[in-house]
Amino acid sequence: MAESPRHKIIASRLLVGVLISILVLVLIAQAVFIRVLFVRSDQAQTQDIKNVLIDAVRDIESKLPVDALTGRLTVPSLRILLPADPSAPSIVYRNGGDTQTVWFVSVSNQNQAIANMRSAQTLEGVFSQLKTVQVCARQVEVSFDSAEPTDSSDKLTLKSTKKLADGRTAHIYTNECPIGAEPILRYLDKMQSF
């Protein structure tokens, strides 16, 4: 029995509909594949950028020199001594760009801020965490120059002052690092001059 022209038209329309559906599914699959490919390449680039930013923050820090005879920590450029104290926080320092200012950083606090940045999945997420990493890299400022903090983009709060034996006054500030600075402040309260 021969097919009627009406059945041929319906069959051809059905075939066209199936082909269009298959084409749409192929285009959707291609779009998903491209999206996954871009996300993976973005994550690889994000990791490289994270490492560069972390190295930039850490490369300007120095470990506190240890006095071989007493075990005390020193900042020679400012003639500061900190006691040998095994319970003290692990800290590093960086000069403030002049001979009267130094920043102290808790290694633990900084590592916590860096871990938050490392967990960011996108480039936007990395840069949103970068400000916290930078602020925590300048967590406590000690200035001997004046009661005014150095020119800084940080919002600094005067936490204490300490009169040293050589007549200088240490003005100790903290910034808005969300990770507490109390252990560093307690340790700096034991600061002496030499």
N, C-alpha and C positions, 0 to 999 in steps of 0.2 A: 504494500500500500504506500502510495506516495504522500509525502508530507505536504500539508497545505502551506500556502505562502504566509499565512498568519503564524504558524508554528515556526517557520524559518525566521521570521522577524523577531519573535519572542526569544528564540534560541540565540540569535545573534546579539540581541540586547543583553541577554543573560551573560553571554561570553564577554562582551565589552565590560559589563559591570564587574565580573570576576577579575578581569585583567586590570581594571582601574583599582580595585581593592588591593590586589597584589602589589601594584605599583606604589600605592599609598603606604602599605606595610613596609616595603623596601626602603622608601624614603624616610619613614620614621626610624627604622633600624639603623640607617646610615646616620641620621642626626644623633641618635643615642650613642653610637660608636664614636662619632667625632667629639661629642661632649665628654665621654669617658676619657678619650685620648687627651683632650685639653686639660682636664682635671688632673690626670696623672702627670702631665708635663709641668703644670703649674705647681704641683706638690714638689716635684724634683727641683724646680727653680727656687721655690720657697725655702727648701732645706739649705741650698747654697747661700741664699741671702741671710737666713738665720745665722749660719756659721760666721759669715763676714761681720754681721752686726755684733754678735757675741764677742768675737775676737777683738773688734774695735773697742768695746767697753773694757774688756779685761787687759788689753795690752798697755793701757796707760796706768795701771795699778802696780804697786810694788809691795812685796812682803816687807814687814817691819824687820830691820836688822836686829839681830840678837847680840847683846853684849856677852862675849864668851866667858867672862869671869863670873858674872852675876846672873845670867840668864834673862836679864831685863830686856825689854824691847825698846828700841830707840827710833826717833826721827831726827837724824843728825842735823838736817838743815834748819830745824827749829829748836834744837837743843832740848828735846823732850825725852823723858824716860817714862816707861810704863812698867809696872812690876811684873816679875815672873809669876804668873798665876795660872795653874793648869785648868782652873774652872772658868777662866776668862773666855769670852767669845773669840773665835778665830777671825781676825780682822786683817785687812790690807789697807793701804793708804795711797793717796795721790796728792801731789802738791797742788795747791790752789792757783798756781800761775804766778805767785809772788813769794817772797821770803817770809811772809807773816801768816799764811793760811795753809791749812791742810784739811783734807777730807778723809774720814775713816769710814770703812765699809765692812759690814758683817758678811763674811763669805757665805754663811748659811742663808742670810736674807737675800743676798744677791743670787745665789743658786736657785732659790725659790722663785724669784721674779723671772729668771732665765727659763726655768722649767715651764712656767706659764706661757712664755713666748714660744718655746719649742713645741708646745701642744697646739698652737694655732694651726689651722688647716689651710688657711688662705693667706695670700700676701697682705690683704687688708687686715686680717687678724694679727699678723706678725707686727705690722706697723702700729696697730692700736695698743699692743703690749710693749712696744719699744719705749714709750715715754716712761712707763713704770720701771723698766730695766735701767734706763738712764738715771732716773731719780734715785733709785736704790743704789746706784753706783756712786752717789754723792750724799749718802744718808746723814752723816753727821759732819758738820763743818766746825773746825776750831780756828778762830782768828785771834791774833795777838795785836793787830793793827789798831782797831777801834771797836767800839760797841756796835758799829754798823757792819752788817755782813758784806762780803765781797759782792761785786756786781754779778748777779746770778739770775738765771731764768726760774730758779726754784723759789717757792714761797718758803722762806726760812723763819723759824720760830726760835727765839732765844730760850734755851732750856736752863742754862746755868752759867755762872762765871766762877773762875778759880784763880786765886792769887798764888803765883808761884814764888819760890824762894828767891829767884833772881829779880823780883819786882814786877815782872810782866803779869798781865791779867789775861787769862784765856777766856774768850767768849765762845760758848759752845751752843751751836744751833742744830736743829734738826729740820729736815724738809718734809714734804708730804708723802714720803714712801709709805705705802700702806702696811708694810711689815715692820713691826715694832723695833725701836732703837734703844729700848731700855737697857739691855745687857751692855751695849757699847757705852751708854751714858754712865752706868755704874762703874765700868772699868776706867773710863776717862776721868772719873772723880779721883782716882788714885794717881793721876799724872803728876810728875815732878819735872823740875828743870835741872840741867847740868851745865 
